[in-house]
Amino acid sequence: MKRHDYITWEEYFMGIALLSARRSKDPNTQVGACIVNENNIILSTGYNGMPKGCSDDDLPWDRDGDFQDTKYAYVCHAELNAILNSDGRSLADAILYVSLFPCNECAKAIIQAGIKKVIYQEDKYPDCDASEVSRKLFKMAGITLEKFQSTLFENGLTLF
Ligand SMILES: [Zn+2]
């Protein structure tokens, strides 16, 4: 008899997004993303971090202060990194799994990459401007939004 308690594709890909988030050096917010095609093949992954070659020891991780002294000026979000890490593979009609609902800047990149569906685990800031703009853009662009339904990662990703 085969096993019946195996994880679903959705749990598998969100699990990979959550594992990717564990690579983040951000002390406050760790976000991970995983992009897959319609054949359940992983095309790319990403997490929030400083641009390549820009030392995450020398750049700030602060949330407050002058713009140049905050992380917001420097950090690449998980979704953008996943898109840019796809190494030339087409992301047309792909599905993006992400641990946190995308901001408006990532929404633009998701749309331009041709991604057709976004499955997110958490929507922590639904009323902030960035989230409202994302929803507006996704709706206009015909991108499907889906809240991740499984209870598997309710308490985060437990490693082994
Ligand atoms: Zn973003």
Boltz pocket constraint, residues with backbone or C-beta under 6 A from the ligand:
constraints:
  - pocket:
      binder: B
      contacts: [[A, 77], [A, 78], [A, 79], [A, 102], [A, 103], [A, 104], [A, 105], [A, 106], [A, 107]]
      max_distance: 6.0
